[in-house]
Amino acid sequence: MQAESKQLEPALKKCPACAEQILVEAKKCKHCGECVDFMASAVEKINNPKPVAIVVKSEASPGVAAVLALWPGLGHLYRGQLFSALAWFVFISIGYVCLFVPGILLHLLSIYSAYRNK
């Protein structure tokens, strides 16, 4: 007889708001009147948050690269092209040391290259 009475007992749980015993299927606590279903899901979300992936997509702006290229090689460095940045810096510096006109031409070409490079 005792085994049969244990099977017929309703399943109980604690109310997340007032900690009184209520039925597992209850949507609202009969003691405090709180919505148990909503609170249980909110408490579950707080206690077990889902991981959130944050994807940051940074794309170099051609305009910013062109403006930075006013300093030889800096536009390419902004775009993440270290070798190109160093090469442009060296060639433009040599162009300015040798003669002003080749330096200006190389500098303009560097600015255009920084703007167009993807």
C-alpha positions as CSV (number, residue, x, y, z in Angstrom):
1,M,0.0,0.0,0.0
2,Q,2.8,2.5,0.8
3,A,4.4,1.9,-2.6
4,E,1.1,2.9,-4.3
5,S,0.7,6.1,-2.2
6,K,4.2,7.2,-3.1
7,Q,3.5,6.9,-6.8
8,L,0.4,9.0,-6.5
9,E,2.1,11.9,-4.7
10,P,2.5,14.9,-7.0
11,A,6.0,16.1,-7.9
12,L,7.0,19.2,-6.0
13,K,9.6,21.9,-6.4
14,K,10.5,25.1,-4.6
15,C,9.1,28.5,-5.9
16,P,12.1,30.6,-7.0
17,A,10.5,33.7,-5.4
18,C,9.3,32.5,-2.0
19,A,10.9,29.0,-1.7
20,E,7.5,27.4,-0.8
21,Q,6.7,23.9,-2.2
22,I,4.6,24.0,-5.3
23,L,3.7,21.5,-8.1
24,V,6.3,21.0,-10.8
25,E,3.7,21.8,-13.5
26,A,2.6,25.1,-11.8
27,K,2.8,28.3,-13.8
28,K,2.0,30.5,-10.9
29,C,2.9,30.1,-7.2
30,K,-0.2,29.7,-5.0
31,H,1.7,31.2,-2.0
32,C,3.2,34.4,-3.4
33,G,1.4,34.8,-6.8
34,E,4.6,35.1,-8.8
35,C,4.8,33.6,-12.3
36,V,7.0,30.6,-11.7
37,D,7.5,29.5,-15.3
38,F,8.9,32.9,-16.3
39,M,11.0,33.2,-13.2
40,A,12.4,29.7,-13.5
41,S,13.5,30.4,-17.1
42,A,15.0,33.8,-16.1
43,V,16.9,32.3,-13.2
44,E,18.1,29.5,-15.5
45,K,19.4,32.1,-18.0
46,I,21.2,34.0,-15.3
47,N,22.8,30.9,-13.7
48,N,23.7,29.3,-17.1
49,P,24.3,32.0,-19.7
50,K,25.0,30.9,-23.2
51,P,28.3,31.9,-24.6
52,V,28.1,34.8,-27.1
53,A,30.6,35.1,-29.9
54,I,31.5,38.7,-30.8
55,V,32.9,39.1,-34.2
56,V,34.7,42.3,-34.9
57,K,35.3,42.9,-38.6
58,S,37.8,45.6,-39.1
59,E,38.4,46.5,-42.7
60,A,41.0,49.1,-43.6
61,S,39.5,52.2,-45.2
62,P,41.1,53.2,-48.5
63,G,40.6,56.9,-47.7
64,V,42.3,56.6,-44.3
65,A,45.1,54.6,-46.0
66,A,45.6,57.3,-48.6
67,V,45.8,60.1,-45.9
68,L,48.2,58.1,-43.8
69,A,50.3,57.5,-46.9
70,L,51.3,61.2,-46.8
71,W,53.9,59.8,-44.5
72,P,55.8,57.3,-46.7
73,G,54.7,53.7,-46.0
74,L,52.3,54.5,-43.2
75,G,49.2,53.8,-45.4
76,H,50.5,50.4,-46.3
77,L,51.3,49.7,-42.6
78,Y,47.7,50.7,-41.7
79,R,46.5,48.0,-44.2
80,G,48.8,45.4,-42.5
81,Q,51.4,45.3,-45.3
82,L,54.7,45.6,-43.4
83,F,57.0,44.7,-46.3
84,S,55.3,47.1,-48.7
85,A,55.4,49.8,-46.0
86,L,59.1,49.4,-45.5
87,A,59.8,49.2,-49.2
88,W,57.9,52.4,-50.0
89,F,59.5,54.2,-47.1
90,V,63.0,53.3,-48.3
91,F,62.4,54.0,-52.0
92,I,60.7,57.4,-51.3
93,S,63.4,58.4,-48.9
94,I,66.1,57.6,-51.5
95,G,64.0,59.4,-54.2
96,Y,63.9,62.6,-52.0
97,V,67.7,62.3,-51.2
98,C,68.7,61.8,-54.9
99,L,66.4,64.4,-56.4
100,F,63.2,66.1,-55.4
101,V,61.1,65.1,-58.5
102,P,61.6,61.3,-58.2
103,G,60.7,61.5,-54.5
104,I,57.5,63.4,-55.3
105,L,56.5,60.9,-58.1
106,L,57.2,57.9,-55.8
107,H,55.3,59.5,-53.0
108,L,52.2,60.1,-55.2
109,L,52.5,56.5,-56.5
110,S,52.7,55.3,-52.9
111,I,49.6,57.2,-51.9
112,Y,47.7,55.7,-54.9
113,S,49.0,52.3,-54.1
114,A,47.8,52.6,-50.4
115,Y,44.4,53.7,-51.6
116,R,43.9,51.0,-54.2
117,N,45.5,48.0,-52.4
118,K,43.0,45.5,-51.0
